[in-house]
Amino acid sequence: MDDDRFDAIVVGAGPAGITAARELAAAGLSVVVLERGQYPGSKNVSGGILYRQPTEAFAPGFEAEAPLERPIIEQRYLALTEDALLGGVFRSMKFAEPPYNAYSVLRSEFDQWYAATAEAAGAEIYPEFTIVDLVWENGKVVGVTTGDADGELLAHCVVLADGANSLLAKAAGLHREWQPVDQALIAKELIALPAEKIDDRFALPPGMGAAYEIFGESTWGLLGYGFIYTNKESISIGTGALLQDLIDSGRNVNDMLDRFKRHPAIAPLIAGGETTEYAAHLIPELHVDRLPQVYADGVVVVGDAAGLLNPVNREGANLAMLSGQLAAETIIEARKKGDFSARSLAAYKQRLDQSIILDDMKKVSKMAPFAHDRPHLFTEYPRVAASAALEYLTVDGVSKKEKQKKIAAMFKGLPKRRLLDDAIGALRTQR
Ligand SMILES: Cc1cc2nc3c(=O)[nH]c(=O)nc-3n(C[C@H](O)[C@H](O)[C@H](O)COP(=O)(O)OP(=O)(O)OC[C@H]3O[C@@H](n4cnc5c(N)ncnc54)[C@H](O)[C@@H]3O)c2cc1C
């Protein structure tokens, strides 16, 4: 083999790229990571939820060293109507003691720390390098280029970890440009608030955190959701929806987020806070049957770039890490064989097929079309439920029996056939 080439070039220093780079470097392969941002994580400004158990598998002992915000002890799933908020809360004291289930993190900080672990393993990481194209030799990918005269770098294998709607995977002919129906657009902000205010407003023990997912009016009823995550001294808040629905409805996510923040049930949670960061970002929403090809001669695709995300359970970073690891295992084997052909790299797809990533994606893939075809789940049903709760909880001299009749009439107003169809459809998503 040509020794002046790297064993692997990784494009993108997100969780997928960094995991791949770290595993490869730890196995003794020469690996370089090229990241367009000023530093790893600089393009991932807002907060997110990071699950402990899978992260521990990739970064043992990370809790002692990584910049983490708050352990998440409470999860709320809420529906927002024009004037009400209703839904379910789960707070567990088991989540409030080690081993924690999940943490809120600021990706701009976490990704930097995570990248340093790959450097410590021997990977070279170069920020402020935007890769604009791949380098080909006899129909095989053999490197990447920044587009400058001296911006070409060669390797036996290129790992595309450049995130949602990967332009490079498209350049490699592995997918067509993602369609608006295959991705969601999310606007997110980081709002600074003193820690004690966050504890008070979310009724949290000091240092503990909560995660809210909010449907319905948070997105004007479009398929999508709003979220609020508590960090140490800030709140991550965002909203977004399927790109196709945004286009069809003429809505934009900036207005959607402004409206969400002004809602009387949401505004008090962030009142007096200062917006310190803002970003809009794509999230893959590909049906598992429409996932792109993830390998070709000399190249593999990992993480969001390969559409590997479970939007229903809010699992992106951990699946990205796992795909990075599976890709690295495949490349290490390919290095031993001296064979980076598509045939050899196909083992990465086999690993994905046998992994929890595709298992879970198959499981949740039916849910998005189910919900998309039924906008009334996020609008009409919460409104009826809110009216029923308002009637029941208002003490106004009307007898409870009379109230019960009124509430029954509200639910009777819903088309029975549609209710049945919704129930059957919901059950079918679980098969
Ligand atoms: C608003 C929002 C909230 C989310 N919340 C959660 C959550 O709570 N929990 C969770 O697990 N997941 C969450 N996700 C999903 C999660 O962020 C992604 O699944 C995860 O970051 C994917 O990792 P990745 O390494 O594949 O891609 P990314 O993290 O997107 O990293 C890609 C990297 O490639 C770089 N890059 C792109 N193009 C180039 C190029 N041409 N040259 C060089 N570098 C390039 C980018 O700058 C970036 O650093 C959320 C996503 C969004 C948008």
The ligand as a Tripos MOL2 file, in Angstrom:
@<TRIPOS>MOLECULE
LIG
   53    58     1     0     0
SMALL
NO_CHARGES

@<TRIPOS>ATOM
      1 C1        -32.2510   20.9610   17.2310 C.3       1 LIG1
      2 C2        -31.6950   19.5930   17.3770 C.ar      1 LIG1
      3 C3        -31.8190   18.9360   18.5900 C.ar      1 LIG1
      4 C4        -31.2920   17.6680   18.7560 C.ar      1 LIG1
      5 N1        -31.4030   17.0640   19.9570 N.ar      1 LIG1
      6 C5        -30.8270   15.8660   20.1620 C.ar      1 LIG1
      7 C6        -30.8370   15.2830   21.4370 C.ar      1 LIG1
      8 O1        -31.3670   15.8520   22.3930 O.2       1 LIG1
      9 N2        -30.2220   14.0760   21.6020 N.ar      1 LIG1
     10 C7        -29.6120   13.4320   20.5630 C.ar      1 LIG1
     11 O2        -29.0420   12.3410   20.7690 O.2       1 LIG1
     12 N3        -29.6020   13.9560   19.3230 N.ar      1 LIG1
     13 C8        -30.1910   15.1650   19.0980 C.ar      1 LIG1
     14 N4        -30.1570   15.7240   17.8560 N.ar      1 LIG1
     15 C9        -29.5430   14.9710   16.7640 C.3       1 LIG1
     16 C10       -28.0250   15.0240   16.8740 C.3       1 LIG1
     17 O3        -27.6100   16.3620   16.9760 O.3       1 LIG1
     18 C11       -27.3920   14.3620   15.6600 C.3       1 LIG1
     19 O4        -27.9960   13.1040   15.4150 O.3       1 LIG1
     20 C12       -25.8960   14.1440   15.8520 C.3       1 LIG1
     21 O5        -25.2450   15.3620   16.0700 O.3       1 LIG1
     22 C13       -25.3140   13.4820   14.6150 C.3       1 LIG1
     23 O6        -23.9270   13.4100   14.7340 O.3       1 LIG1
     24 P1        -23.0180   13.4140   13.4270 P.3       1 LIG1
     25 O7        -21.6200   13.3150   13.9070 O.co2     1 LIG1
     26 O8        -23.5240   12.4340   12.4590 O.co2     1 LIG1
     27 O9        -23.2930   14.8340   12.7310 O.3       1 LIG1
     28 P2        -23.0620   16.2970   13.2960 P.3       1 LIG1
     29 O10       -23.0860   16.3220   14.7660 O.co2     1 LIG1
     30 O11       -24.0250   17.1530   12.5510 O.co2     1 LIG1
     31 O12       -21.5820   16.6450   12.8470 O.3       1 LIG1
     32 C14       -21.2650   16.8880   11.4960 C.3       1 LIG1
     33 C15       -19.9840   17.7090   11.4870 C.3       1 LIG1
     34 O13       -19.5100   17.8000   10.1430 O.3       1 LIG1
     35 C16       -19.0640   19.1170    9.8920 C.3       1 LIG1
     36 N5        -19.1290   19.3090    8.4500 N.ar      1 LIG1
     37 C17       -20.2390   19.3520    7.6710 C.ar      1 LIG1
     38 N6        -19.9030   19.5130    6.3740 N.ar      1 LIG1
     39 C18       -18.5510   19.5750    6.3430 C.ar      1 LIG1
     40 C19       -17.6190   19.7250    5.2720 C.ar      1 LIG1
     41 N7        -18.0140   19.8370    4.0050 N.pl3     1 LIG1
     42 N8        -16.2880   19.7690    5.5760 N.ar      1 LIG1
     43 C20       -15.8650   19.6450    6.8750 C.ar      1 LIG1
     44 N9        -16.7170   19.4960    7.9230 N.ar      1 LIG1
     45 C21       -18.0470   19.4500    7.6470 C.ar      1 LIG1
     46 C22       -20.0430   19.9750   10.6920 C.3       1 LIG1
     47 O14       -19.5320   21.2610   10.9580 O.3       1 LIG1
     48 C23       -20.2320   19.1370   11.9530 C.3       1 LIG1
     49 O15       -19.2890   19.4610   12.9540 O.3       1 LIG1
     50 C24       -30.6650   17.0120   17.6660 C.ar      1 LIG1
     51 C25       -30.5260   17.6650   16.4400 C.ar      1 LIG1
     52 C26       -31.0320   18.9490   16.3050 C.ar      1 LIG1
     53 C27       -30.8570   19.6490   14.9770 C.3       1 LIG1
@<TRIPOS>BOND
     1     1     2 1
     2     2     3 ar
     3     2    52 ar
     4     3     4 ar
     5     4     5 ar
     6     4    50 ar
     7     5     6 ar
     8     6     7 ar
     9     6    13 1
    10     7     8 2
    11     7     9 ar
    12     9    10 ar
    13    10    11 2
    14    10    12 ar
    15    12    13 ar
    16    13    14 ar
    17    14    15 1
    18    14    50 ar
    19    15    16 1
    20    16    17 1
    21    16    18 1
    22    18    19 1
    23    18    20 1
    24    20    21 1
    25    20    22 1
    26    22    23 1
    27    23    24 1
    28    24    25 2
    29    24    26 1
    30    24    27 1
    31    27    28 1
    32    28    29 2
    33    28    30 1
    34    28    31 1
    35    31    32 1
    36    32    33 1
    37    33    34 1
    38    33    48 1
    39    34    35 1
    40    35    36 1
    41    35    46 1
    42    36    37 ar
    43    36    45 ar
    44    37    38 ar
    45    38    39 ar
    46    39    40 ar
    47    39    45 ar
    48    40    41 1
    49    40    42 ar
    50    42    43 ar
    51    43    44 ar
    52    44    45 ar
    53    46    47 1
    54    46    48 1
    55    48    49 1
    56    50    51 ar
    57    51    52 ar
    58    52    53 1
@<TRIPOS>SUBSTRUCTURE
     1 LIG1         1 GROUP 0 **** ****
